[in-house]
């Protein structure tokens, strides 16, 4: 039996999908409510209608970072640390912390790529010497990496409780639904 044969089983894929989708939807809804409250209070305070208010509800960068985090959580729970009903609570929390780390790594990469957009837009690749481009990459890359690292650490701390809660609730659902686990056992025996 190959290591990759069990990756597409429904019982292995469904819990990470539930956790990843739950984190994505909750984070998106929280940002949307926060933005609506912000613009609602701006209207009530008399500053008037803000140009571009509807486009600022959820920025594309925020959405990209949230999707990257959810995809990282999904990938860790699917490929490296699957959830099963046989786990104890300590193992479930450990797996959720691994999922936070995986999501944070993807979030760091996406945040760094977003931060490097200005360098890509302003770099002169067609000069006789790549010296100025390399110097600007080192300068802008270092700044973008440190900004991405601090942003990622802050956001990872913010979504840590949400991720642990989502993983523990999904695990408790698996424990309470033995028919779902029996279906998995039948698939393994075949």
VOPAGU-2260 file (C-alpha; in pm, 1 decimal, decimal comma):
REM VOPAGU-2260
SITE   aa  ch    i         X         Y         Z
SITE  UNK   A    0       0,0       0,0       0,0
SITE  UNK   A    1     144,1     331,2    -108,1
SITE  UNK   A    2     169,7     624,6     127,4
SITE  UNK   A    3     -39,3     837,4    -108,4
SITE  UNK   A    4    -331,1     596,4    -157,5
SITE  UNK   A    5    -529,6     713,8     145,0
SITE  UNK   A    6    -498,7    1086,2      71,1
SITE  UNK   A    7    -819,5    1107,0    -130,7
SITE  UNK   A    8   -1043,1     920,9     115,0
SITE  UNK   A    9   -1348,3    1118,5     213,9
SITE  UNK   A   10   -1281,2    1059,7     582,2
SITE  UNK   A   11    -934,3    1210,4     547,9
SITE  UNK   A   12   -1028,2    1507,8     328,1
SITE  UNK   A   13   -1355,6    1621,6     485,9
SITE  UNK   A   14   -1229,3    1735,6     830,9
SITE  UNK   A   15    -954,5    1961,9     686,9
SITE  UNK   A   16   -1203,6    2104,8     437,9
SITE  UNK   A   17   -1445,7    2183,7     720,5
SITE  UNK   A   18   -1170,8    2348,7     928,5
SITE  UNK   A   19   -1021,6    2547,5     638,4
SITE  UNK   A   20   -1357,3    2663,6     506,4
SITE  UNK   A   21   -1476,9    2753,5     855,1
SITE  UNK   A   22   -1168,4    2965,4     922,8
SITE  UNK   A   23   -1197,2    3135,4     584,5
SITE  UNK   A   24   -1568,7    3212,9     619,7
SITE  UNK   A   25   -1544,6    3330,0     980,2
SITE  UNK   A   26   -1244,8    3554,5     910,9
SITE  UNK   A   27   -1409,2    3698,5     600,5
SITE  UNK   A   28   -1735,6    3763,2     787,2
SITE  UNK   A   29   -1552,7    3924,4    1081,1
SITE  UNK   A   30   -1364,4    4158,2     846,0
SITE  UNK   A   31   -1684,9    4243,1     663,4
SITE  UNK   A   32   -1870,4    4325,8     986,2
SITE  UNK   A   33   -1575,1    4529,7    1112,1
SITE  UNK   A   34   -1563,8    4731,1     790,9
SITE  UNK   A   35   -1939,0    4790,3     788,1
SITE  UNK   A   36   -1922,3    4913,9    1148,4
SITE  UNK   A   37   -1628,1    5141,0    1064,3
SITE  UNK   A   38   -1800,0    5300,5     765,8
SITE  UNK   A   39   -2132,2    5313,1     950,4
SITE  UNK   A   40   -1979,8    5511,3    1234,1
SITE  UNK   A   41   -1807,4    5739,0     981,6
SITE  UNK   A   42   -2146,2    5815,0     823,6
SITE  UNK   A   43   -2310,4    5875,5    1161,5
SITE  UNK   A   44   -2030,7    6109,2    1271,7
SITE  UNK   A   45   -2103,0    6330,5     975,1
SITE  UNK   A   46   -1798,0    6273,8     758,8
SITE  UNK   A   47   -2028,7    6178,4     474,8
SITE  UNK   A   48   -2012,2    5898,5     222,1
SITE  UNK   A   49   -1659,7    5779,9     158,2
SITE  UNK   A   50   -1554,4    5735,8    -202,1
SITE  UNK   A   51   -1465,8    5371,5    -266,0
SITE  UNK   A   52   -1624,9    5249,6      55,1
SITE  UNK   A   53   -1778,0    4943,1    -103,7
SITE  UNK   A   54   -1449,4    4837,1    -261,1
SITE  UNK   A   55   -1274,9    4860,1      73,9
SITE  UNK   A   56   -1500,3    4613,9     253,6
SITE  UNK   A   57   -1247,3    4338,4     204,3
SITE  UNK   A   58    -926,5    4426,1      24,4
SITE  UNK   A   59    -786,0    4178,6    -227,8
SITE  UNK   A   60    -462,8    4157,8     -27,6
SITE  UNK   A   61    -649,7    4066,3     289,9
SITE  UNK   A   62    -855,5    3808,8     103,4
SITE  UNK   A   63    -541,6    3658,2     -52,4
SITE  UNK   A   64    -368,2    3634,6     284,1
SITE  UNK   A   65    -675,7    3476,9     444,2
SITE  UNK   A   66    -706,2    3222,7     163,7
SITE  UNK   A   67    -335,1    3140,5     197,9
SITE  UNK   A   68    -373,2    3083,6     572,1
SITE  UNK   A   69    -679,4    2862,3     525,6
SITE  UNK   A   70    -503,9    2665,5     250,8
SITE  UNK   A   71    -202,2    2612,5     477,2
SITE  UNK   A   72    -422,3    2486,4     759,1
SITE  UNK   A   73    -600,8    2254,5     516,3
SITE  UNK   A   74    -273,6    2120,1     373,6
SITE  UNK   A   75    -124,4    2041,4     714,8
SITE  UNK   A   76    -439,8    1871,6     841,7
SITE  UNK   A   77    -481,8    1676,5     519,7
SITE  UNK   A   78    -125,6    1572,7     437,2
SITE  UNK   A   79      72,1    1564,6     761,5
SITE  UNK   A   80    -156,3    1560,8    1064,9
SITE  UNK   A   81    -499,4    1413,7     981,1
SITE  UNK   A   82    -781,0    1428,9    1234,0
SITE  UNK   A   83    -934,7    1104,1    1353,7
SITE  UNK   A   84   -1174,5    1019,1    1633,2
SITE  UNK   A   85    -909,6     796,6    1793,5
SITE  UNK   A   86    -695,9    1095,5    1890,1
SITE  UNK   A   87    -688,4    1236,8    2240,5
SITE  UNK   A   88    -737,6    1607,6    2311,0
SITE  UNK   A   89    -363,7    1673,2    2352,6
SITE  UNK   A   90    -292,7    1526,0    2009,2
SITE  UNK   A   91    -571,3    1731,0    1855,1
SITE  UNK   A   92    -436,7    2054,4    2002,4
SITE  UNK   A   93     -86,2    1964,8    1883,9
SITE  UNK   A   94    -218,4    1907,8    1532,7
SITE  UNK   A   95    -401,9    2238,8    1543,6
SITE  UNK   A   96     -78,6    2415,0    1643,2
SITE  UNK   A   97      97,6    2246,5    1349,9
SITE  UNK   A   98    -184,0    2370,0    1128,2
SITE  UNK   A   99    -133,9    2725,0    1258,9
SITE  UNK   A  100     236,6    2697,9    1174,4
SITE  UNK   A  101     160,0    2571,4     822,5
SITE  UNK   A  102     -93,3    2846,2     764,6
SITE  UNK   A  103     150,2    3106,3     895,1
SITE  UNK   A  104     421,3    2987,5     655,0
SITE  UNK   A  105     190,3    3025,5     355,4
SITE  UNK   A  106      70,0    3358,2     490,2
SITE  UNK   A  107     431,1    3476,3     520,8
SITE  UNK   A  108     505,9    3381,4     160,2
SITE  UNK   A  109     198,1    3559,9      26,4
SITE  UNK   A  110     257,4    3868,8     239,7
SITE  UNK   A  111     619,7    3881,5     122,1
SITE  UNK   A  112     509,9    3850,0    -240,9
SITE  UNK   A  113     260,3    4133,5    -194,8
SITE  UNK   A  114     532,2    4344,8     -32,8
SITE  UNK   A  115     767,9    4282,3    -325,5
SITE  UNK   A  116     519,2    4414,4    -583,2
SITE  UNK   A  117     675,8    4758,9    -566,1
SITE  UNK   A  118    1022,0    4618,6    -636,0
SITE  UNK   A  119     896,7    4417,4    -932,2
SITE  UNK   A  120     722,8    4724,3   -1070,7
SITE  UNK   A  121    1027,4    4951,3   -1034,9
SITE  UNK   A  122    1321,0    4719,0   -1101,9
SITE  UNK   A  123    1527,7    4786,0   -1411,2
SITE  UNK   A  124    1597,6    4440,4   -1553,1
SITE  UNK   A  125    1715,8    4559,6   -1894,3
SITE  UNK   A  126    2013,3    4770,5   -1794,7
SITE  UNK   A  127    2373,0    4680,4   -1876,7
SITE  UNK   A  128    2437,6    4584,6   -1518,8
SITE  UNK   A  129    2215,8    4404,0   -1272,9
SITE  UNK   A  130    2401,2    4569,5    -984,6
SITE  UNK   A  131    2139,4    4838,3    -915,1
SITE  UNK   A  132    1858,1    4583,1    -944,4
SITE  UNK   A  133    2033,9    4347,6    -702,4
SITE  UNK   A  134    2098,6    4632,0    -458,0
SITE  UNK   A  135    1737,7    4742,6    -467,9
SITE  UNK   A  136    1624,0    4379,6    -427,8
SITE  UNK   A  137    1838,4    4338,4    -117,8
SITE  UNK   A  138    1709,3    4665,3      28,9
SITE  UNK   A  139    1342,9    4623,1     -64,2
SITE  UNK   A  140    1346,0    4247,9      -3,6
SITE  UNK   A  141    1478,6    4289,3     348,1
SITE  UNK   A  142    1221,4    4552,9     427,6
SITE  UNK   A  143     939,1    4349,6     272,6
SITE  UNK   A  144    1047,6    4033,7     455,4
SITE  UNK   A  145    1062,1    4201,8     795,3
SITE  UNK   A  146     724,0    4366,6     736,1
SITE  UNK   A  147     578,1    4033,7     622,3
SITE  UNK   A  148     726,3    3853,9     923,0
SITE  UNK   A  149     585,5    4099,7    1175,9
SITE  UNK   A  150     247,7    4106,8    1002,9
SITE  UNK   A  151     234,4    3727,8     981,8
SITE  UNK   A  152     326,3    3678,5    1346,8
SITE  UNK   A  153      57,2    3923,6    1454,0
SITE  UNK   A  154    -207,2    3765,6    1235,6
SITE  UNK   A  155    -106,2    3412,0    1336,8
SITE  UNK   A  156    -149,3    3503,7    1702,7
SITE  UNK   A  157    -491,5    3649,1    1618,8
SITE  UNK   A  158    -615,7    3336,6    1438,8
SITE  UNK   A  159    -454,6    3084,9    1676,2
SITE  UNK   A  160    -760,1    3054,5    1906,0
SITE  UNK   A  161    -994,3    3034,8    1606,7
SITE  UNK   A  162    -789,0    2755,7    1450,4
SITE  UNK   A  163    -762,7    2556,3    1772,0
SITE  UNK   A  164   -1137,0    2595,9    1827,3
SITE  UNK   A  165   -1220,6    2489,1    1471,0
SITE  UNK   A  166    -996,7    2182,1    1493,1
SITE  UNK   A  167   -1128,2    2077,4    1835,2
SITE  UNK   A  168   -1491,1    2123,5    1726,6
SITE  UNK   A  169   -1431,0    1920,1    1410,4
SITE  UNK   A  170   -1262,2    1647,5    1615,4
SITE  UNK   A  171   -1552,1    1642,7    1862,3
SITE  UNK   A  172   -1787,5    1602,9    1565,7
SITE  UNK   A  173   -1580,4    1305,0    1448,3
SITE  UNK   A  174   -1598,5    1149,6    1795,7
SITE  UNK   A  175   -1978,3    1189,5    1806,4
SITE  UNK   A  176   -2035,0    1038,5    1461,8
SITE  UNK   A  177   -1905,1     680,8    1473,3
SITE  UNK   A  178   -2083,3     590,9    1147,3
SITE  UNK   A  179   -1847,3     824,8     965,9
SITE  UNK   A  180   -1547,4     646,2    1119,0
SITE  UNK   A  181   -1697,9     301,0    1044,6
SITE  UNK   A  182   -1719,4     400,5     678,0
SITE  UNK   A  183   -1348,3     475,7     687,9
SITE  UNK   A  184   -1269,4     140,7     852,3
SITE  UNK   A  185   -1460,9     -45,0     579,5
SITE  UNK   A  186   -1265,6     140,9     313,2
SITE  UNK   A  187    -934,0      46,1     476,1
SITE  UNK   A  188   -1019,7    -325,0     491,9
SITE  UNK   A  189   -1092,6    -348,9     118,6
